[in-house]
Amino acid sequence: MKNIFRKNLAFLIPYLIFLILAVFFLIAYDKRTIHIFLNGLNNDFGDFLFKWATFLGDGLFVGFLAIIFLFIRYRYGLGIAITALATGIIIQVLKQFIFPGIARPVEFFGDSFTLQLVHGVKLYKWHSFPSGHTASAFALFFTLAVFSSKGWIKFLCFIPAVLVGYSRIYLSQHFLIDVTAGSFIAVIVVICYFTIMKEKNFAWMDASLVRRKKSYDE
């Protein structure tokens, strides 16, 4: 586990900064106050950017990438698929069974505050905690960061992950606490996955859908 932390500081340090700031604001202010403040930052550019950026955390997009990476190496495709699936299961158990009655912003505020909403975005009312899109995005991009050997790529992987998280707040699909929890769950799942896989030496995982035979068959 220490090795995973050490090799992925370029992703984990900015994430830790994000996590500390998020927890600070969650302790200092209630989620209503935080959301009203962030909702007031809406603008035309943000409407366009975050309306589309949020799809980077969509399960279909993650699944599509997992399939694409199977053509490069099974290790990559399966890593994306397994971390996303494990994260998704945890998120859905929390959403559906542990915190089923948590209202999303549009239901939470109702008529008490007029949210600035983005045209064309379908809003949901329940199952707010934690954020599934955020969890999927962090699972995907942290996994890609772990697979990369370059620090600057690891850092770049953090940017779309946090953009997806913020998009969920921007679009009033989630509160900051939902996004923070979703990201944390995903990061922990990815760390656990690669800690376990570090002890496994499956040579076949270095093959792919277009390169089935490797040295382990020679």
C-alpha positions, 0 to 999 in steps of 0.5 A: 500500500505504501508503494501505491501512495508513493508512486501516485503522489501526483494524483493523491496530493491534489486530491488530499488538498481537495479533501481537506478543503471540502471537509473544512467547508463541510464542518464550517458551514451547512450543506444548504449554505455551501450549495447556495454559494456555489450555485451563485457562481453559475455562468454561460461557460460553466453551463456548457462545460459542466453539462458535458463534463459530467458524462465523464462519470457516466457508467456507460462512458466508463464501460466503453473505456474499459472495453477499449483498454481490453484491446491494449491490455487485459490488465488495463481494461479489467482494472477499470472495470473492476474498480468501477464495478466495486465502487458502483456496488458500494455506492448503490448499497449506500444510496438504496439501503443505508441513505435512501431518503436523502433529497437532492438539491432540487427536492431539498430546496423546493420553493424555499430557494430558486436554484440556477439550473442548466437548461436541458439537464434532467434533475433527480430528486432522491438518492443524493448521498453519495454521488455515483458519477463522482465515484465513477470518475475518481475510480476511472481516472485514479485507475488510469493514473496508477497505470501511468508511469509519468507524474504529469499524466497522473496529475492530469488524471486528477483534473477530469475527476474533480471536474466531474465532482464539481459538475454534480454540484454545479448542475444541482444534482448533488451537494458537496458532501455527496461529492466528497464521499463519492470521491473518497470511496472511489479512491479507497477502492482503487487503493485496495484493488491495486494493493491486492493485485500487487501480490498477484502475478497474472501473466495473461493480463499483459495480453489483450484482445488483439494479442492473445499469446505472450511469453507465458505460452512460450 
